[in-house]
Amino acid sequence: MGSGKVTSSAPSEFRGKHITVAGLGVSGVPAAKVLHGLGAHVTVVNDGDDERARAQAAELEQLGVTVRLGDGATLPEGTDLIVTAPGWRPDKPLFAAAERAGVPVWGDVELAWRLRRPDSAPWLAVTGTNGKTTTVQMLASILEAAGLRTAAVGNIGVSLLDAVLGEEEYDVLAVELSSYQLHWAPSLRAHSAAVLNLAPDHLDWHGSMQAYAADKGRIYEGNRVACVYNVADKATEDLVREADVEEGCRAVGFTLGTPGPSQLGVVEGILVDRAFVEDRYRNAQELAEVSDVNPPAPHNVANALAAAALARAFGVPATAVRDGLRAFTPDAHRIAHVADVDGVAYVDDSKATNTHAAEASLAAYEPVVWIAGGLAKGATFDELVAGAAKRLRGAVLIGRDRALIREALARHAPEVPVVDLDRTDTGAMLQAVQEARRLARPGDTVLLAPACASMDMFANYNRRGEAFAQAVRELGA
């Protein structure tokens, strides 16, 4: 790990510049408004030309922003800078044209970083394939318990532009960053950062696992105090080793096992810090009990340890870690216990939209009747099914790509009974829950952990989880 610094741009640098904003939506519209307010000549280009896009365009055009709908491929003449929505793929023709013309491309995170004031709050940043939102919310809860003014921002909650430009003053920000956002944020330099885990995801966007990991690893660049990694996931430690950080920045691991020096871990049901203590080779600091983590599933305890490590890197006392974890309430559809019916627990983890998340969810319960399926996004399921086979009482499959899971079950868990529901309408969830009830025995858990995206049947994973919870309520009625 070396050293490196990047200074931020002054807002005056944007005055008179011709800036193209790529994409409307939750990041594009605020970026266009901010840049226009700073005196830039702003043109927004957008692939879509639907009713929502036209409404957003009308709002921006009233301010004097130029909007081109249905034309996201052409680079407007005279463009000095592109600010892109994070979801726009790097292989889009617009960016190829920008590269030929020598035009830099930033994301909304890069813009926020460049616009922050010299005395603005430092960033504690989190990325990873799974667990980002929960970890950032835990971190914000811990920081609040320490009496610090903070907010969960970035890919969650408050927008980063609002956080750095708004009137609210913060002591520190808990920042969730996706691989997309990191790809377009070359000069981001966090106080401390964590990569929770790495598993294949969004490879269609990034092009390869190597490129995906490299974008995740950008979060460590220029860290000042701590690069937090997952001891159980060597790829995250490798990213720390490759990072160019400030002198004195430390690698800090988290583990569900007994921690070594410079690690946080678990000893006899206690979360323990051996990183941010005097003489970490001999001493350890108790932070909280595993029972203080809600819910205390293994992957969620790992999230809590990562949040604690970032908070401790910022100097937060041990009591605030405990109080913050106790005060934290997870979002809906994240390993949420819905109800017990006839001695069977029903758990909604609709947010488990990929195999890595479903693996963590399945590892938290035994025996399980598993409800799975949806849009596979190019994933394969052999490793997931082989690892979970011994835990499975049965499986109920829904969604467009359910055959991929059915085939993996046939290969690796042929003795597990499988119900394959040949339907993708939203009413399939009620039938799935009824079939799961038939397979389950008292003491079992019926677990919705789809390992797939939801858009073949539902608007999003929230709607899928709500359909599951409603179906469970109808069982108990």
C-alpha positions in Angstrom: 0.0 0.0 0.0 1.5 3.3 -1.1 0.4 6.9 -0.8 -1.5 9.4 -2.9 -3.7 12.6 -2.6 -6.2 14.3 -4.9 -7.5 17.8 -4.3 -11.1 18.7 -5.0 -12.3 21.1 -7.7 -13.7 24.5 -6.8 -17.3 25.1 -7.9 -16.2 28.1 -9.9 -14.4 25.7 -12.3 -17.8 24.7 -13.7 -18.9 28.2 -14.7 -19.3 28.5 -18.5 -18.3 24.8 -19.1 -20.4 22.7 -21.5 -21.4 19.7 -19.4 -23.4 16.7 -20.7 -25.5 14.8 -18.1 -26.1 11.2 -19.2 -29.4 10.0 -18.0 -32.4 11.5 -16.1 -33.7 9.8 -13.0 -32.7 9.9 -9.4 -29.1 11.1 -10.0 -29.3 12.8 -13.4 -31.9 15.4 -12.5 -30.2 16.6 -9.3 -26.9 16.7 -11.1 -28.3 18.8 -13.9 -29.9 21.2 -11.5 -26.7 21.6 -9.4 -24.5 22.1 -12.5 -26.9 24.6 -14.0 -26.9 26.5 -10.7 -23.1 26.7 -10.8 -23.3 28.4 -14.1 -22.5 25.5 -16.5 -24.2 25.1 -19.8 -26.0 21.8 -19.2 -27.3 19.3 -21.8 -29.1 16.2 -20.6 -29.2 13.2 -23.0 -31.5 10.3 -22.2 -32.1 7.0 -24.0 -35.8 6.8 -23.1 -38.6 9.1 -24.2 -41.5 8.0 -22.0 -44.0 10.0 -20.0 -41.8 10.2 -16.9 -38.8 11.3 -18.9 -40.8 14.0 -20.7 -42.1 15.3 -17.3 -38.5 15.5 -16.0 -37.3 17.1 -19.2 -40.0 19.8 -18.9 -39.0 20.6 -15.4 -35.3 21.0 -16.4 -36.1 23.0 -19.6 -38.0 25.6 -17.5 -34.7 26.2 -15.7 -32.8 26.6 -19.0 -31.3 23.1 -19.3 -31.3 21.6 -22.7 -32.7 18.0 -22.8 -32.4 15.5 -25.7 -34.7 12.6 -25.2 -34.3 9.3 -27.1 -30.7 10.1 -28.0 -28.3 8.9 -25.5 -25.6 7.8 -27.9 -24.5 11.1 -29.5 -21.9 13.3 -27.8 -23.2 16.9 -27.9 -20.8 19.2 -29.7 -18.4 21.2 -27.5 -18.9 18.9 -24.4 -16.1 19.6 -21.8 -17.3 16.9 -19.3 -19.9 14.1 -19.0 -21.6 13.4 -15.7 -23.3 10.0 -16.0 -26.0 8.2 -14.1 -24.2 5.2 -12.4 -26.2 2.6 -14.3 -25.0 3.6 -17.7 -22.7 0.9 -19.0 -19.1 1.8 -19.8 -19.4 0.3 -23.3 -22.1 2.7 -24.4 -21.3 4.6 -27.7 -21.5 8.0 -25.8 -18.5 7.0 -23.7 -16.5 5.7 -26.7 -17.1 9.1 -28.4 -16.0 10.9 -25.2 -12.8 8.9 -25.1 -12.0 9.7 -28.7 -12.6 13.4 -27.9 -10.6 13.4 -24.7 -13.7 14.2 -22.6 -13.6 13.0 -19.0 -16.6 11.0 -17.6 -17.7 11.4 -13.9 -20.5 9.8 -12.0 -22.7 11.6 -9.4 -20.4 10.4 -6.6 -17.4 12.0 -8.3 -19.3 15.2 -8.8 -20.3 15.2 -5.1 -16.8 14.5 -4.0 -15.4 17.4 -6.2 -18.1 19.8 -4.9 -17.7 19.2 -1.2 -16.4 22.1 0.9 -12.9 22.0 2.3 -14.2 21.5 5.9 -16.9 19.0 4.9 -17.5 15.8 6.7 -15.2 12.8 6.0 -16.7 9.7 4.4 -16.8 6.2 5.9 -17.5 4.2 2.7 -18.9 0.7 2.3 -19.2 -1.5 -0.8 -19.5 -5.3 -1.4 -21.7 -7.6 -3.4 -24.2 -8.0 -0.5 -24.9 -6.3 2.8 -24.0 -2.8 1.9 -27.2 -1.1 2.9 -27.6 -2.9 6.2 -23.9 -2.2 7.1 -24.2 1.5 6.3 -27.4 1.8 8.3 -25.8 0.0 11.2 -22.8 2.3 10.9 -25.0 5.4 10.9 -26.8 4.1 14.0 -23.5 3.6 15.8 -22.3 7.0 14.8 -25.5 8.6 16.1 -25.2 6.7 19.3 -21.8 8.4 19.7 -23.5 11.7 19.5 -22.2 12.5 16.0 -24.2 14.3 13.3 -24.4 11.8 10.4 -26.5 10.4 7.7 -26.7 7.2 5.6 -26.0 8.5 2.0 -25.0 7.4 -1.5 -26.7 4.4 -2.9 -29.2 4.7 -0.1 -31.2 7.4 1.7 -30.0 11.0 1.3 -28.3 11.7 -2.1 -24.6 12.6 -1.8 -25.1 15.9 -3.7 -27.7 16.9 -1.1 -25.4 15.8 1.7 -22.4 17.8 0.5 -24.3 20.9 -0.7 -27.2 21.1 1.7 -27.5 23.4 4.7 -27.3 20.4 7.2 -23.9 20.1 8.7 -22.5 16.6 9.4 -19.5 15.4 11.4 -19.2 12.3 9.3 -21.1 10.5 6.5 -21.9 6.8 6.2 -21.7 6.2 2.5 -23.0 3.2 0.5 -21.3 2.9 -2.9 -22.2 0.4 -5.7 -19.6 -0.9 -8.2 -21.3 1.3 -10.8 -20.8 4.4 -8.7 -17.2 3.5 -7.9 -16.4 2.9 -11.6 -17.2 6.5 -12.3 -15.5 8.0 -9.2 -11.8 8.1 -10.0 -10.7 10.7 -7.3 -12.8 9.6 -4.4 -10.7 9.4 -1.2 -12.4 8.1 1.9 -11.4 8.5 5.6 -11.8 4.7 5.9 -13.6 2.1 3.7 -14.8 -1.5 3.7 -15.4 -4.1 1.0 -17.7 -6.6 2.7 -17.5 -9.5 0.2 -17.0 -10.2 -3.5 -19.1 -12.6 -5.6 -20.0 -12.6 -9.3 -22.7 -10.0 -9.9 -23.4 -7.3 -12.6 -20.8 -9.0 -14.8 -22.9 -8.1 -17.9 -22.2 -4.4 -16.9 -18.5 -4.7 -15.9 -17.5 -7.3 -18.6 -15.6 -9.6 -16.3 -15.1 -10.6 -12.6 -11.7 -9.0 -12.7 -13.2 -5.6 -13.8 -16.0 -5.9 -11.2 -13.4 -6.5 -8.4 -11.2 -3.7 -9.6 -14.1 -1.2 -9.5 -15.0 -2.4 -6.0 -11.4 -2.0 -5.0 -11.4 1.7 -5.9 -13.1 2.4 -2.6 -9.7 1.8 -0.8 -7.8 4.3 -2.9 -6.4 7.1 -0.8 -7.9 5.9 2.5 -6.4 7.7 5.5 -7.0 5.5 8.5 -8.4 2.0 7.8 -9.1 -0.4 4.9 -11.5 -2.9 6.3 -11.7 -6.3 4.7 -13.4 -9.7 5.2 -11.0 -12.3 6.6 -13.2 -15.1 5.1 -13.0 -13.5 1.6 -9.4 -13.4 0.5 -10.3 -11.3 -2.6 -11.2 -8.4 -0.3 -7.8 -8.6 1.4 -6.1 -8.7 -2.0 -7.8 -5.4 -3.0 -6.4 -3.8 0.2 -2.9 -5.0 -0.8 -3.3 -3.5 -4.2 -4.6 -0.1 -3.0 -2.6 3.1 -3.0 -3.4 4.6 0.4 -2.0 7.4 2.6 0.9 6.6 4.8 -0.1 5.1 8.2 -3.4 3.7 6.8 -4.0 0.2 8.2 -5.5 -3.0 7.0 -8.2 -4.1 9.5 -9.9 -7.5 9.1 -13.3 -8.7 10.4 -14.1 -12.4 11.1 -16.8 -14.5 12.6 -14.0 -16.4 14.4 -11.5 -15.4 17.1 -9.8 -12.2 15.9 -6.1 -11.8 15.6 -4.2 -8.6 16.0 -5.6 -5.8 13.8 -8.9 -7.6 13.5 -12.5 -7.5 14.9 -14.2 -10.9 15.6 -16.3 -13.0 17.9 -15.3 -14.7 21.1 -17.9 -16.7 23.1 -20.8 -14.6 21.8 -19.1 -11.3 22.2 -18.0 -8.9 19.4 -14.4 -8.1 20.1 -12.0 -5.4 18.8 -8.3 -6.2 18.6 -7.5 -3.4 16.1 -8.3 -0.1 17.7 -6.9 -0.8 21.2 -3.6 -0.1 23.0 -1.3 -3.1 22.4 -3.5 -5.0 20.1 -1.2 -8.1 20.4 -2.2 -8.5 24.1 -5.4 -6.6 24.6 -9.0 -6.8 23.3 -12.0 -4.5 23.8 -15.5 -6.0 24.2 -17.9 -4.1 21.9 -21.3 -5.8 22.0 -23.0 -9.2 22.3 -24.0 -11.2 19.2 -27.6 -10.9 20.7 -27.4 -7.1 20.2 -27.3 -7.7 16.4 -30.7 -7.8 14.8 -31.2 -10.4 13.4 -28.1 -12.4 14.7 -27.7 -14.4 11.5 -24.0 -15.1 10.7 -23.8 -12.8 7.7 -25.5 -10.0 9.6 -23.0 -10.4 12.5 -20.3 -9.9 9.8 -22.1 -6.7 8.7 -22.1 -5.5 12.3 -18.4 -6.2 12.7 -17.6 -4.2 9.5 -19.7 -1.3 10.7 -18.0 -1.4 14.1 -14.6 -1.4 12.4 -15.4 1.7 10.4 -16.9 3.4 13.5 -13.9 2.5 15.6 -11.6 3.8 12.9 -13.3 7.2 13.4 -12.7 7.0 17.1 -16.1 5.9 18.3 -16.2 4.4 21.8 -17.1 0.8 22.4 -20.4 1.7 24.2 -21.6 3.5 21.1 -21.1 0.3 19.1 -23.3 -1.6 21.5 -25.9 1.1 21.7 -26.0 1.7 18.0 -26.4 -2.0 17.2 -29.2 -2.3 19.7 -31.0 0.7 18.2 -30.7 -0.6 14.6 -33.8 -2.0 12.9 -33.2 -3.7 9.6 -35.1 -2.7 6.4 -38.1 -4.8 5.3 -37.4 -7.9 3.2 -34.0 -8.5 4.7 -34.1 -11.8 6.6 -37.3 -10.5 8.2 -39.4 -12.9 10.3 -43.0 -12.6 9.1 -44.8 -15.1 11.3 -44.9 -18.5 12.9 -47.7 -20.7 11.6 -48.3 -24.2 13.0 -44.8 -24.2 14.5 -43.1 -23.2 11.2 -41.2 -19.9 10.9 -41.8 -17.9 7.7 -38.8 -15.6 6.8 -38.8 -13.0 4.0 -35.4 -12.4 2.4 -36.6 -11.1 -0.9 -33.5 -8.8 -1.0 -31.4 -12.0 -1.6 -31.4 -11.3 -5.4 -28.2 -13.2 -6.2 -26.7 -16.5 -5.2 -24.2 -15.0 -2.8 -27.0 -13.4 -0.7 -29.1 -16.5 -0.9 -26.2 -18.6 0.3 -25.8 -16.4 3.4 -29.5 -16.5 4.1 -29.7 -20.3 3.7 -26.8 -20.7 6.1 -28.8 -18.9 8.9 -31.6 -21.6 9.1 -32.0 -25.3 9.3 -34.0 -27.2 8.2 -35.4 -25.0 5.3 -38.2 -25.1 2.8 -36.7 -22.8 0.2 -38.8 -20.6 -2.1 -36.5 -19.5 -5.0 -36.5 -18.4 -8.6 -36.9 -15.3 -10.8 -34.5 -13.7 -13.2 -31.1 -15.4 -12.9 -29.1 -12.5 -14.5 -26.6 -15.0 -15.9 -26.0 -16.8 -12.6 -25.4 -20.5 -12.1 -26.7 -22.3 -9.0 -24.6 -25.5 -8.6 -22.4 -24.1 -5.9 -25.3 -22.6 -4.0 -27.4 -25.8 -4.1 -24.4 -28.1 -3.3 -23.6 -26.0 -0.2 -27.2 -25.8 1.0 -28.4 -29.4 0.2 -28.1 -30.8 3.7 -30.3 -28.0 5.1 -33.1 -28.4 2.6 -36.4 -30.0 3.6 -37.8 -29.1 0.2 -37.9 -26.4 -2.5 -40.6 -24.5 -4.2 -39.5 -22.8 -7.5 -41.1 -19.8 -9.2 -40.2 -17.4 -11.9 -38.8 -17.4 -15.4 -35.4 -19.0 -14.8 -36.5 -21.6 -12.2 -35.4 -24.5 -14.4 -31.8 -23.5 -13.7 -32.3 -24.0 -10.0 -34.4 -27.2 -10.6 -31.5 -28.7 -12.6 -29.0 -27.8 -9.9 -31.2 -29.4 -7.3 -31.4 -32.6 -9.4 -27.6 -32.8 -9.7 -26.7 -31.9 -6.1 -29.8 -32.6 -3.9 -31.8 -35.3 -5.8 -33.5 -36.5 -2.6 -35.0 -33.1 -1.8 -38.6 -32.8 -2.9 -39.2 -30.0 -5.4 -42.4 -28.2 -6.5 -42.0 -26.4 -9.8 -44.7 -23.8 -10.3 -45.1 -23.3 -14.0 -46.4 -19.7 -13.8 -45.0 -16.2 -13.5 -48.0 -14.2 -12.5 -48.0 -12.4 -9.2 -50.5 -14.9 -7.8 -47.9 -17.6 -8.0 -46.5 -16.4 -4.6 -49.7 -17.5 -2.7 -49.5 -20.9 -4.3 -45.8 -21.1 -3.5 -46.4 -20.4 0.2 -49.2 -23.0 0.3 -46.9 -25.6 -1.3 -44.1 -24.7 1.2 -46.5 -25.1 4.1 -47.3 -28.6 2.8 -43.6 -29.6 2.7 -42.7 -28.0 6.1 -42.7 -29.7 9.5 -42.8 -28.0 12.9 -39.4 -26.5 13.7 -38.7 -25.8 10.0 -38.2 -22.4 8.4 -39.9 -21.5 5.1 -37.4 -19.1 3.6 -38.0 -16.7 0.6 -34.4 -16.3 -0.6 -34.9 -16.2 -4.4 -31.2 -16.0 -5.5 -32.7 -14.1 -8.5 -34.0 -10.7 -9.5 -37.8 -10.1 -9.3 -38.7 -8.2 -12.4 -40.1 -11.2 -14.3 -43.1 -11.3 -11.8 -42.9 -8.1 -9.7 -42.0 -4.5 -10.0 -39.1 -5.0 -7.5 -37.9 -7.2 -4.6 -40.0 -5.1 -2.2 -43.2 -6.1 -4.0 -42.1 -9.7 -4.1 -41.5 -9.7 -0.3 -44.9 -8.0 0.3 -46.6 -10.7 -1.7 -44.9 -13.4 0.4 -45.8 -11.7 3.7 -49.4 -11.3 2.5 -49.6 -15.0 1.5 -48.2 -16.0 5.0 -50.8 -13.8 6.7 -53.5 -15.6 4.7 -52.2 -18.9 6.0 -52.6 -17.8 9.6 -55.9 -16.2 9.1 
